[in-house]
Amino acid sequence: MKSILIKIKEYFISSAPKPPKNACYFCKRKAADLRNYRNERNKKIKVCYLCVEYAERRAYRK
Ligand SMILES: [Zn+2]
Protein backbone atom coordinates (compact mmCIF):
# COMPACT_ATOMS: atom_id res chain seq x y z
CA MET A 1 0.00 0.00 0.00
CA LYS A 2 1.32 3.39 -0.95
CA SER A 3 1.66 6.07 1.63
CA ILE A 4 -0.40 9.21 1.32
CA LEU A 5 2.74 11.26 0.70
CA ILE A 6 3.64 9.21 -2.37
CA LYS A 7 0.08 9.60 -3.66
CA ILE A 8 0.27 13.37 -3.21
CA LYS A 9 3.65 13.47 -4.95
CA GLU A 10 2.35 11.46 -7.90
CA TYR A 11 -0.65 13.74 -8.17
CA PHE A 12 1.54 16.84 -8.40
CA ILE A 13 3.93 15.27 -10.90
CA SER A 14 1.12 14.11 -13.19
CA SER A 15 -0.78 17.39 -12.97
CA ALA A 16 2.21 19.66 -13.41
CA PRO A 17 1.64 21.83 -16.46
CA LYS A 18 4.20 21.40 -19.18
CA PRO A 19 5.60 24.63 -20.59
CA PRO A 20 3.99 25.38 -23.92
CA LYS A 21 6.24 25.41 -26.94
CA ASN A 22 5.47 28.93 -28.08
CA ALA A 23 5.69 30.52 -24.69
CA CYS A 24 7.36 33.73 -23.70
CA TYR A 25 10.63 33.31 -21.80
CA PHE A 26 9.60 35.80 -19.13
CA CYS A 27 5.86 35.55 -18.57
CA LYS A 28 5.44 31.97 -19.88
CA ARG A 29 2.33 32.96 -21.78
CA LYS A 30 1.60 31.69 -25.22
CA ALA A 31 1.88 34.31 -27.90
CA ALA A 32 1.59 34.24 -31.66
CA ASP A 33 4.28 36.80 -32.38
CA LEU A 34 7.31 36.01 -30.30
CA ARG A 35 10.55 37.78 -30.96
CA ASN A 36 13.88 36.02 -30.78
CA TYR A 37 16.48 37.27 -28.36
CA ARG A 38 19.63 35.93 -26.82
CA ASN A 39 20.08 36.03 -23.09
CA GLU A 40 23.26 36.59 -21.10
CA ARG A 41 24.28 32.98 -21.69
CA ASN A 42 23.84 33.48 -25.44
CA LYS A 43 20.88 31.13 -25.34
CA LYS A 44 18.06 31.68 -27.79
CA ILE A 45 14.92 32.84 -26.07
CA LYS A 46 11.49 33.90 -27.25
CA VAL A 47 9.94 37.06 -25.90
CA CYS A 48 6.38 38.30 -26.32
CA TYR A 49 5.65 41.91 -27.21
CA LEU A 50 4.76 42.70 -23.61
CA CYS A 51 8.16 41.60 -22.36
CA VAL A 52 10.26 43.05 -25.18
CA GLU A 53 10.81 46.21 -23.17
CA TYR A 54 12.08 44.13 -20.28
CA ALA A 55 14.40 42.22 -22.57
CA GLU A 56 15.71 45.47 -24.03
CA ARG A 57 16.35 46.86 -20.57
CA ARG A 58 18.37 43.78 -19.69
CA ALA A 59 20.34 44.38 -22.89
CA TYR A 60 19.36 41.11 -24.44
CA ARG A 61 20.36 41.02 -28.06
CA LYS A 62 18.19 40.22 -31.01
ZN1 LIG B 1 6.04 37.81 -22.12
N, CA, C, O and the ligand as a Tripos MOL2 file, in Angstrom:
@<TRIPOS>MOLECULE
protein
  249   247    63     0     0
PROTEIN
NO_CHARGES

@<TRIPOS>ATOM
      1 N           0.8470   -1.2060    0.0000 N.3       1 MET1
      2 CA          0.0000    0.0000    0.0000 C.3       1 MET1
      3 C           0.8810    1.2550    0.0000 C.2       1 MET1
      4 O           1.8440    1.3660    0.7590 O.2       1 MET1
      5 N           0.5240    2.1700   -0.8570 N.am      2 LYS2
      6 CA          1.3160    3.3940   -0.9460 C.3       2 LYS2
      7 C           0.9470    4.3570    0.1770 C.2       2 LYS2
      8 O          -0.1980    4.4260    0.6230 O.2       2 LYS2
      9 N           1.9280    5.0730    0.6010 N.am      3 SER3
     10 CA          1.6560    6.0660    1.6310 C.3       3 SER3
     11 C           0.9770    7.2760    0.9980 C.2       3 SER3
     12 O           1.0510    7.4900   -0.2120 O.2       3 SER3
     13 N           0.3350    8.0380    1.8200 N.am      4 ILE4
     14 CA         -0.4030    9.2120    1.3190 C.3       4 ILE4
     15 C           0.5580   10.2310    0.7100 C.2       4 ILE4
     16 O           0.1990   10.9460   -0.2260 O.2       4 ILE4
     17 N           1.7730   10.2960    1.2400 N.am      5 LEU5
     18 CA          2.7430   11.2570    0.6980 C.3       5 LEU5
     19 C           3.1310   10.9080   -0.7350 C.2       5 LEU5
     20 O           3.2740   11.7920   -1.5790 O.2       5 LEU5
     21 N           3.3000    9.6210   -1.0010 N.am      6 ILE6
     22 CA          3.6360    9.2100   -2.3670 C.3       6 ILE6
     23 C           2.4720    9.5220   -3.2970 C.2       6 ILE6
     24 O           2.6820    9.9650   -4.4270 O.2       6 ILE6
     25 N           1.2640    9.2980   -2.8400 N.am      7 LYS7
     26 CA          0.0830    9.6040   -3.6610 C.3       7 LYS7
     27 C           0.0100   11.0890   -3.9800 C.2       7 LYS7
     28 O          -0.3110   11.4720   -5.1050 O.2       7 LYS7
     29 N           0.3050   11.9170   -3.0000 N.am      8 ILE8
     30 CA          0.2700   13.3720   -3.2140 C.3       8 ILE8
     31 C           1.3580   13.7630   -4.2160 C.2       8 ILE8
     32 O           1.1290   14.5750   -5.1130 O.2       8 ILE8
     33 N           2.5220   13.1820   -4.0520 N.am      9 LYS9
     34 CA          3.6470   13.4730   -4.9470 C.3       9 LYS9
     35 C           3.2960   13.0890   -6.3900 C.2       9 LYS9
     36 O           3.5390   13.8570   -7.3210 O.2       9 LYS9
     37 N           2.7320   11.9110   -6.5590 N.am     10 GLU10
     38 CA          2.3470   11.4630   -7.8990 C.3      10 GLU10
     39 C           1.3000   12.3800   -8.5110 C.2      10 GLU10
     40 O           1.3200   12.6550   -9.7110 O.2      10 GLU10
     41 N           0.3900   12.8460   -7.6760 N.am     11 TYR11
     42 CA         -0.6490   13.7430   -8.1700 C.3      11 TYR11
     43 C          -0.0200   15.0160   -8.7140 C.2      11 TYR11
     44 O          -0.3850   15.4800   -9.7940 O.2      11 TYR11
     45 N           0.9260   15.5830   -7.9680 N.am     12 PHE12
     46 CA          1.5370   16.8400   -8.4000 C.3      12 PHE12
     47 C           2.3960   16.6480   -9.6420 C.2      12 PHE12
     48 O           2.4320   17.5200  -10.5100 O.2      12 PHE12
     49 N           3.0830   15.5220   -9.7350 N.am     13 ILE13
     50 CA          3.9250   15.2740  -10.9040 C.3      13 ILE13
     51 C           3.0550   15.1160  -12.1530 C.2      13 ILE13
     52 O           3.3660   15.6680  -13.2080 O.2      13 ILE13
     53 N           1.9650   14.3590  -12.0240 N.am     14 SER14
     54 CA          1.1170   14.1090  -13.1880 C.3      14 SER14
     55 C           0.3270   15.3390  -13.6030 C.2      14 SER14
     56 O          -0.0180   15.4890  -14.7750 O.2      14 SER14
     57 N           0.0350   16.2260  -12.6450 N.am     15 SER15
     58 CA         -0.7830   17.3900  -12.9750 C.3      15 SER15
     59 C           0.0490   18.6290  -13.2660 C.2      15 SER15
     60 O          -0.4980   19.6860  -13.5830 O.2      15 SER15
     61 N           1.3620   18.5050  -13.1610 N.am     16 ALA16
     62 CA          2.2140   19.6630  -13.4070 C.3      16 ALA16
     63 C           2.0890   20.1080  -14.8610 C.2      16 ALA16
     64 O           2.2610   19.3000  -15.7730 O.2      16 ALA16
     65 N           1.7940   21.3740  -15.0810 N.am     17 PRO17
     66 CA          1.6380   21.8320  -16.4630 C.3      17 PRO17
     67 C           2.9740   21.8730  -17.1920 C.2      17 PRO17
     68 O           3.9670   22.3750  -16.6640 O.2      17 PRO17
     69 N           2.9860   21.3550  -18.3780 N.am     18 LYS18
     70 CA          4.2010   21.4010  -19.1840 C.3      18 LYS18
     71 C           4.2880   22.7650  -19.8560 C.2      18 LYS18
     72 O           3.2720   23.3050  -20.2930 O.2      18 LYS18
     73 N           5.4870   23.3230  -19.9420 N.am     19 PRO19
     74 CA          5.6030   24.6330  -20.5850 C.3      19 PRO19
     75 C           5.2560   24.5510  -22.0650 C.2      19 PRO19
     76 O           5.8010   23.7170  -22.7880 O.2      19 PRO19
     77 N           4.3550   25.4090  -22.5120 N.am     20 PRO20
     78 CA          3.9870   25.3800  -23.9220 C.3      20 PRO20
     79 C           5.1580   25.7400  -24.8200 C.2      20 PRO20
     80 O           6.0690   26.4640  -24.4180 O.2      20 PRO20
     81 N           5.1170   25.2310  -26.0260 N.am     21 LYS21
     82 CA          6.2360   25.4080  -26.9400 C.3      21 LYS21
     83 C           6.4420   26.8750  -27.3220 C.2      21 LYS21
     84 O           7.5630   27.3840  -27.2950 O.2      21 LYS21
     85 N           5.3670   27.5300  -27.6710 N.am     22 ASN22
     86 CA          5.4650   28.9280  -28.0850 C.3      22 ASN22
     87 C           5.1670   29.8650  -26.9250 C.2      22 ASN22
     88 O           4.2710   30.7070  -26.9920 O.2      22 ASN22
     89 N           5.9340   29.6970  -25.8720 N.am     23 ALA23
     90 CA          5.6940   30.5170  -24.6920 C.3      23 ALA23
     91 C           6.8050   31.5320  -24.5160 C.2      23 ALA23
     92 O           7.9650   31.2970  -24.8540 O.2      23 ALA23
     93 N           6.4050   32.6650  -23.9760 N.am     24 CYS24
     94 CA          7.3600   33.7320  -23.7040 C.3      24 CYS24
     95 C           8.3240   33.2980  -22.6090 C.2      24 CYS24
     96 O           7.9310   32.6380  -21.6470 O.2      24 CYS24
     97 N           9.5860   33.6730  -22.7620 N.am     25 TYR25
     98 CA         10.6260   33.3060  -21.8020 C.3      25 TYR25
     99 C          10.3570   33.9110  -20.4220 C.2      25 TYR25
    100 O          10.6700   33.2980  -19.4020 O.2      25 TYR25
    101 N           9.7840   35.0990  -20.3940 N.am     26 PHE26
    102 CA          9.5980   35.8000  -19.1290 C.3      26 PHE26
    103 C           8.2540   35.4960  -18.4800 C.2      26 PHE26
    104 O           8.2090   35.0800  -17.3230 O.2      26 PHE26
    105 N           7.1770   35.6940  -19.1990 N.am     27 CYS27
    106 CA          5.8590   35.5540  -18.5730 C.3      27 CYS27
    107 C           5.2440   34.1810  -18.8040 C.2      27 CYS27
    108 O           4.1950   33.8760  -18.2370 O.2      27 CYS27
    109 N           5.8680   33.3550  -19.6180 N.am     28 LYS28
    110 CA          5.4430   31.9660  -19.8770 C.3      28 LYS28
    111 C           4.0850   31.8650  -20.5780 C.2      28 LYS28
    112 O           3.4860   30.7920  -20.6470 O.2      28 LYS28
    113 N           3.6160   32.9930  -21.0900 N.am     29 ARG29
    114 CA          2.3330   32.9640  -21.7820 C.3      29 ARG29
    115 C           2.5390   32.6290  -23.2440 C.2      29 ARG29
    116 O           3.5680   32.9410  -23.8430 O.2      29 ARG29
    117 N           1.5450   31.9950  -23.7860 N.am     30 LYS30
    118 CA          1.6010   31.6870  -25.2180 C.3      30 LYS30
    119 C           1.3400   32.9560  -26.0100 C.2      30 LYS30
    120 O           0.4630   33.7470  -25.6600 O.2      30 LYS30
    121 N           2.0870   33.1430  -27.0530 N.am     31 ALA31
    122 CA          1.8830   34.3060  -27.9050 C.3      31 ALA31
    123 C           2.1660   33.9280  -29.3480 C.2      31 ALA31
    124 O           3.0270   33.0950  -29.6330 O.2      31 ALA31
    125 N           1.4330   34.5490  -30.2420 N.am     32 ALA32
    126 CA          1.5910   34.2360  -31.6570 C.3      32 ALA32
    127 C           2.8620   34.8570  -32.2280 C.2      32 ALA32
    128 O           3.5820   34.2370  -33.0100 O.2      32 ALA32
    129 N           3.1170   36.0990  -31.8170 N.am     33 ASP33
    130 CA          4.2800   36.7960  -32.3820 C.3      33 ASP33
    131 C           5.3730   36.9660  -31.3260 C.2      33 ASP33
    132 O           5.4540   37.9810  -30.6340 O.2      33 ASP33
    133 N           6.1880   35.9580  -31.2330 N.am     34 LEU34
    134 CA          7.3100   36.0140  -30.2970 C.3      34 LEU34
    135 C           8.5520   36.4870  -31.0390 C.2      34 LEU34
    136 O           8.7930   36.1210  -32.1890 O.2      34 LEU34
    137 N           9.3160   37.2930  -30.3600 N.am     35 ARG35
    138 CA         10.5530   37.7770  -30.9630 C.3      35 ARG35
    139 C          11.7380   37.0130  -30.3810 C.2      35 ARG35
    140 O          11.7570   36.6650  -29.2000 O.2      35 ARG35
    141 N          12.6970   36.7680  -31.2150 N.am     36 ASN36
    142 CA         13.8780   36.0190  -30.7820 C.3      36 ASN36
    143 C          14.9200   36.9500  -30.1880 C.2      36 ASN36
    144 O          15.2680   37.9840  -30.7570 O.2      36 ASN36
    145 N          15.4030   36.5430  -29.0180 N.am     37 TYR37
    146 CA         16.4850   37.2710  -28.3640 C.3      37 TYR37
    147 C          17.5100   36.2600  -27.8940 C.2      37 TYR37
    148 O          17.2930   35.0490  -27.9360 O.2      37 TYR37
    149 N          18.6260   36.7930  -27.4460 N.am     38 ARG38
    150 CA         19.6290   35.9340  -26.8160 C.3      38 ARG38
    151 C          19.8680   36.4720  -25.4150 C.2      38 ARG38
    152 O          20.0390   37.6750  -25.2190 O.2      38 ARG38
    153 N          19.8760   35.5860  -24.4630 N.am     39 ASN39
    154 CA         20.0820   36.0300  -23.0850 C.3      39 ASN39
    155 C          21.5640   36.1230  -22.7700 C.2      39 ASN39
    156 O          22.4120   35.9740  -23.6500 O.2      39 ASN39
    157 N          21.8640   36.3750  -21.4910 N.am     40 GLU40
    158 CA         23.2560   36.5920  -21.1010 C.3      40 GLU40
    159 C          24.1260   35.3610  -21.3180 C.2      40 GLU40
    160 O          25.3490   35.4740  -21.3970 O.2      40 GLU40
    161 N          23.5150   34.2010  -21.4130 N.am     41 ARG41
    162 CA         24.2820   32.9800  -21.6930 C.3      41 ARG41
    163 C          24.2960   32.6560  -23.1860 C.2      41 ARG41
    164 O          24.6760   31.5600  -23.5990 O.2      41 ARG41
    165 N          23.8740   33.6320  -23.9800 N.am     42 ASN42
    166 CA         23.8450   33.4840  -25.4370 C.3      42 ASN42
    167 C          22.8780   32.3800  -25.8690 C.2      42 ASN42
    168 O          23.0460   31.7640  -26.9220 O.2      42 ASN42
    169 N          21.8710   32.1440  -25.0410 N.am     43 LYS43
    170 CA         20.8800   31.1300  -25.3430 C.3      43 LYS43
    171 C          19.7000   31.7970  -26.0330 C.2      43 LYS43
    172 O          19.2620   32.8800  -25.6460 O.2      43 LYS43
    173 N          19.1960   31.1280  -27.0610 N.am     44 LYS44
    174 CA         18.0640   31.6840  -27.7930 C.3      44 LYS44
    175 C          16.8160   31.6440  -26.9250 C.2      44 LYS44
    176 O          16.4720   30.6120  -26.3500 O.2      44 LYS44
    177 N          16.1530   32.7730  -26.8430 N.am     45 ILE45
    178 CA         14.9170   32.8390  -26.0660 C.3      45 ILE45
    179 C          13.8490   33.5310  -26.9010 C.2      45 ILE45
    180 O          14.1550   34.2870  -27.8230 O.2      45 ILE45
    181 N          12.6130   33.2660  -26.5690 N.am     46 LYS46
    182 CA         11.4900   33.9020  -27.2540 C.3      46 LYS46
    183 C          10.7900   34.8360  -26.2850 C.2      46 LYS46
    184 O          10.5180   34.4820  -25.1380 O.2      46 LYS46
    185 N          10.5060   36.0350  -26.7680 N.am     47 VAL47
    186 CA          9.9410   37.0640  -25.9030 C.3      47 VAL47
    187 C           8.6800   37.6350  -26.5500 C.2      47 VAL47
    188 O           8.6930   37.9820  -27.7310 O.2      47 VAL47
    189 N           7.6110   37.7310  -25.7980 N.am     48 CYS48
    190 CA          6.3780   38.3000  -26.3230 C.3      48 CYS48
    191 C           6.4810   39.8230  -26.3470 C.2      48 CYS48
    192 O           7.3870   40.4010  -25.7470 O.2      48 CYS48
    193 N           5.5510   40.4630  -27.0410 N.am     49 TYR49
    194 CA          5.6530   41.9140  -27.2140 C.3      49 TYR49
    195 C           5.5330   42.6720  -25.8940 C.2      49 TYR49
    196 O           6.0140   43.7980  -25.7710 O.2      49 TYR49
    197 N           4.8920   42.0470  -24.9150 N.am     50 LEU50
    198 CA          4.7550   42.7020  -23.6120 C.3      50 LEU50
    199 C           6.0760   42.7080  -22.8400 C.2      50 LEU50
    200 O           6.3170   43.5890  -22.0150 O.2      50 LEU50
    201 N           6.9100   41.7380  -23.1110 N.am     51 CYS51
    202 CA          8.1590   41.6000  -22.3640 C.3      51 CYS51
    203 C           9.3620   42.0850  -23.1480 C.2      51 CYS51
    204 O          10.4880   42.0230  -22.6540 O.2      51 CYS51
    205 N           9.1430   42.5660  -24.3580 N.am     52 VAL52
    206 CA         10.2570   43.0470  -25.1840 C.3      52 VAL52
    207 C          10.9860   44.1900  -24.4800 C.2      52 VAL52
    208 O          12.2150   44.2590  -24.4940 O.2      52 VAL52
    209 N          10.2190   45.0780  -23.8700 N.am     53 GLU53
    210 CA         10.8130   46.2140  -23.1740 C.3      53 GLU53
    211 C          11.7430   45.7330  -22.0540 C.2      53 GLU53
    212 O          12.8300   46.2710  -21.8480 O.2      53 GLU53
    213 N          11.2870   44.7180  -21.3520 N.am     54 TYR54
    214 CA         12.0760   44.1300  -20.2760 C.3      54 TYR54
    215 C          13.3610   43.5190  -20.8280 C.2      54 TYR54
    216 O          14.4360   43.6720  -20.2480 O.2      54 TYR54
    217 N          13.2330   42.8330  -21.9430 N.am     55 ALA55
    218 CA         14.3970   42.2190  -22.5730 C.3      55 ALA55
    219 C          15.3930   43.2910  -23.0250 C.2      55 ALA55
    220 O          16.6050   43.1330  -22.8780 O.2      55 ALA55
    221 N          14.8590   44.3770  -23.5750 N.am     56 GLU56
    222 CA         15.7140   45.4680  -24.0330 C.3      56 GLU56
    223 C          16.4500   46.1070  -22.8590 C.2      56 GLU56
    224 O          17.6250   46.4580  -22.9630 O.2      56 GLU56
    225 N          15.7440   46.2520  -21.7460 N.am     57 ARG57
    226 CA         16.3460   46.8560  -20.5680 C.3      57 ARG57
    227 C          17.4680   45.9960  -20.0080 C.2      57 ARG57
    228 O          18.4420   46.5070  -19.4550 O.2      57 ARG57
    229 N          17.3220   44.6870  -20.1580 N.am     58 ARG58
    230 CA         18.3670   43.7820  -19.6920 C.3      58 ARG58
    231 C          19.4420   43.5920  -20.7560 C.2      58 ARG58
    232 O          20.3370   42.7590  -20.6150 O.2      58 ARG58
    233 N          19.3380   44.3690  -21.8080 N.am     59 ALA59
    234 CA         20.3440   44.3820  -22.8880 C.3      59 ALA59
    235 C          20.4710   43.0290  -23.5660 C.2      59 ALA59
    236 O          21.5580   42.6220  -23.9770 O.2      59 ALA59
    237 N          19.3590   42.3480  -23.6750 N.am     60 TYR60
    238 CA         19.3580   41.1130  -24.4410 C.3      60 TYR60
    239 C          19.3930   41.4690  -25.9220 C.2      60 TYR60
    240 O          18.7100   42.3870  -26.3760 O.2      60 TYR60
    241 N          20.1950   40.7290  -26.6490 N.am     61 ARG61
    242 CA         20.3590   41.0230  -28.0590 C.3      61 ARG61
    243 C          19.3540   40.2880  -28.9130 C.2      61 ARG61
    244 O          18.8240   39.2420  -28.5400 O.2      61 ARG61
    245 N          19.1090   40.8700  -30.0700 N.am     62 LYS62
    246 CA         18.1940   40.2170  -31.0110 C.3      62 LYS62
    247 C          18.9400   39.1780  -31.8220 C.2      62 LYS62
    248 O          18.3460   38.5160  -32.6730 O.2      62 LYS62
    249 ZN          6.0440   37.8100  -22.1190 Zn       63 ZN63
@<TRIPOS>BOND
     1     1     2 1
     2     2     3 1
     3     3     4 2
     4     3     5 am
     5     5     6 1
     6     6     7 1
     7     7     8 2
     8     7     9 am
     9     9    10 1
    10    10    11 1
    11    11    12 2
    12    11    13 am
    13    13    14 1
    14    14    15 1
    15    15    16 2
    16    15    17 am
    17    17    18 1
    18    18    19 1
    19    19    20 2
    20    19    21 am
    21    21    22 1
    22    22    23 1
    23    23    24 2
    24    23    25 am
    25    25    26 1
    26    26    27 1
    27    27    28 2
    28    27    29 am
    29    29    30 1
    30    30    31 1
    31    31    32 2
    32    31    33 am
    33    33    34 1
    34    34    35 1
    35    35    36 2
    36    35    37 am
    37    37    38 1
    38    38    39 1
    39    39    40 2
    40    39    41 am
    41    41    42 1
    42    42    43 1
    43    43    44 2
    44    43    45 am
    45    45    46 1
    46    46    47 1
    47    47    48 2
    48    47    49 am
    49    49    50 1
    50    50    51 1
    51    51    52 2
    52    51    53 am
    53    53    54 1
    54    54    55 1
    55    55    56 2
    56    55    57 am
    57    57    58 1
    58    58    59 1
    59    59    60 2
    60    59    61 am
    61    61    62 1
    62    62    63 1
    63    63    64 2
    64    63    65 am
    65    65    66 1
    66    66    67 1
    67    67    68 2
    68    67    69 am
    69    69    70 1
    70    70    71 1
    71    71    72 2
    72    71    73 am
    73    73    74 1
    74    74    75 1
    75    75    76 2
    76    75    77 am
    77    77    78 1
    78    78    79 1
    79    79    80 2
    80    79    81 am
    81    81    82 1
    82    82    83 1
    83    83    84 2
    84    83    85 am
    85    85    86 1
    86    86    87 1
    87    87    88 2
    88    87    89 am
    89    89    90 1
    90    90    91 1
    91    91    92 2
    92    91    93 am
    93    93    94 1
    94    94    95 1
    95    95    96 2
    96    95    97 am
    97    97    98 1
    98    98    99 1
    99    99   100 2
   100    99   101 am
   101   101   102 1
   102   102   103 1
   103   103   104 2
   104   103   105 am
   105   105   106 1
   106   106   107 1
   107   107   108 2
   108   107   109 am
   109   109   110 1
   110   110   111 1
   111   111   112 2
   112   111   113 am
   113   113   114 1
   114   114   115 1
   115   115   116 2
   116   115   117 am
   117   117   118 1
   118   118   119 1
   119   119   120 2
   120   119   121 am
   121   121   122 1
   122   122   123 1
   123   123   124 2
   124   123   125 am
   125   125   126 1
   126   126   127 1
   127   127   128 2
   128   127   129 am
   129   129   130 1
   130   130   131 1
   131   131   132 2
   132   131   133 am
   133   133   134 1
   134   134   135 1
   135   135   136 2
   136   135   137 am
   137   137   138 1
   138   138   139 1
   139   139   140 2
   140   139   141 am
   141   141   142 1
   142   142   143 1
   143   143   144 2
   144   143   145 am
   145   145   146 1
   146   146   147 1
   147   147   148 2
   148   147   149 am
   149   149   150 1
   150   150   151 1
   151   151   152 2
   152   151   153 am
   153   153   154 1
   154   154   155 1
   155   155   156 2
   156   155   157 am
   157   157   158 1
   158   158   159 1
   159   159   160 2
   160   159   161 am
   161   161   162 1
   162   162   163 1
   163   163   164 2
   164   163   165 am
   165   165   166 1
   166   166   167 1
   167   167   168 2
   168   167   169 am
   169   169   170 1
   170   170   171 1
   171   171   172 2
   172   171   173 am
   173   173   174 1
   174   174   175 1
   175   175   176 2
   176   175   177 am
   177   177   178 1
   178   178   179 1
   179   179   180 2
   180   179   181 am
   181   181   182 1
   182   182   183 1
   183   183   184 2
   184   183   185 am
   185   185   186 1
   186   186   187 1
   187   187   188 2
   188   187   189 am
   189   189   190 1
   190   190   191 1
   191   191   192 2
   192   191   193 am
   193   193   194 1
   194   194   195 1
   195   195   196 2
   196   195   197 am
   197   197   198 1
   198   198   199 1
   199   199   200 2
   200   199   201 am
   201   201   202 1
   202   202   203 1
   203   203   204 2
   204   203   205 am
   205   205   206 1
   206   206   207 1
   207   207   208 2
   208   207   209 am
   209   209   210 1
   210   210   211 1
   211   211   212 2
   212   211   213 am
   213   213   214 1
   214   214   215 1
   215   215   216 2
   216   215   217 am
   217   217   218 1
   218   218   219 1
   219   219   220 2
   220   219   221 am
   221   221   222 1
   222   222   223 1
   223   223   224 2
   224   223   225 am
   225   225   226 1
   226   226   227 1
   227   227   228 2
   228   227   229 am
   229   229   230 1
   230   230   231 1
   231   231   232 2
   232   231   233 am
   233   233   234 1
   234   234   235 1
   235   235   236 2
   236   235   237 am
   237   237   238 1
   238   238   239 1
   239   239   240 2
   240   239   241 am
   241   241   242 1
   242   242   243 1
   243   243   244 2
   244   243   245 am
   245   245   246 1
   246   246   247 1
   247   247   248 2
@<TRIPOS>SUBSTRUCTURE
     1 MET1         2 RESIDUE 1 A MET
     2 LYS2         6 RESIDUE 1 A LYS
     3 SER3        10 RESIDUE 1 A SER
     4 ILE4        14 RESIDUE 1 A ILE
     5 LEU5        18 RESIDUE 1 A LEU
     6 ILE6        22 RESIDUE 1 A ILE
     7 LYS7        26 RESIDUE 1 A LYS
     8 ILE8        30 RESIDUE 1 A ILE
     9 LYS9        34 RESIDUE 1 A LYS
    10 GLU10       38 RESIDUE 1 A GLU
    11 TYR11       42 RESIDUE 1 A TYR
    12 PHE12       46 RESIDUE 1 A PHE
    13 ILE13       50 RESIDUE 1 A ILE
    14 SER14       54 RESIDUE 1 A SER
    15 SER15       58 RESIDUE 1 A SER
    16 ALA16       62 RESIDUE 1 A ALA
    17 PRO17       66 RESIDUE 1 A PRO
    18 LYS18       70 RESIDUE 1 A LYS
    19 PRO19       74 RESIDUE 1 A PRO
    20 PRO20       78 RESIDUE 1 A PRO
    21 LYS21       82 RESIDUE 1 A LYS
    22 ASN22       86 RESIDUE 1 A ASN
    23 ALA23       90 RESIDUE 1 A ALA
    24 CYS24       94 RESIDUE 1 A CYS
    25 TYR25       98 RESIDUE 1 A TYR
    26 PHE26      102 RESIDUE 1 A PHE
    27 CYS27      106 RESIDUE 1 A CYS
    28 LYS28      110 RESIDUE 1 A LYS
    29 ARG29      114 RESIDUE 1 A ARG
    30 LYS30      118 RESIDUE 1 A LYS
    31 ALA31      122 RESIDUE 1 A ALA
    32 ALA32      126 RESIDUE 1 A ALA
    33 ASP33      130 RESIDUE 1 A ASP
    34 LEU34      134 RESIDUE 1 A LEU
    35 ARG35      138 RESIDUE 1 A ARG
    36 ASN36      142 RESIDUE 1 A ASN
    37 TYR37      146 RESIDUE 1 A TYR
    38 ARG38      150 RESIDUE 1 A ARG
    39 ASN39      154 RESIDUE 1 A ASN
    40 GLU40      158 RESIDUE 1 A GLU
    41 ARG41      162 RESIDUE 1 A ARG
    42 ASN42      166 RESIDUE 1 A ASN
    43 LYS43      170 RESIDUE 1 A LYS
    44 LYS44      174 RESIDUE 1 A LYS
    45 ILE45      178 RESIDUE 1 A ILE
    46 LYS46      182 RESIDUE 1 A LYS
    47 VAL47      186 RESIDUE 1 A VAL
    48 CYS48      190 RESIDUE 1 A CYS
    49 TYR49      194 RESIDUE 1 A TYR
    50 LEU50      198 RESIDUE 1 A LEU
    51 CYS51      202 RESIDUE 1 A CYS
    52 VAL52      206 RESIDUE 1 A VAL
    53 GLU53      210 RESIDUE 1 A GLU
    54 TYR54      214 RESIDUE 1 A TYR
    55 ALA55      218 RESIDUE 1 A ALA
    56 GLU56      222 RESIDUE 1 A GLU
    57 ARG57      226 RESIDUE 1 A ARG
    58 ARG58      230 RESIDUE 1 A ARG
    59 ALA59      234 RESIDUE 1 A ALA
    60 TYR60      238 RESIDUE 1 A TYR
    61 ARG61      242 RESIDUE 1 A ARG
    62 LYS62      246 RESIDUE 1 A LYS
    63 ZN63       249 GROUP 0 **** ****
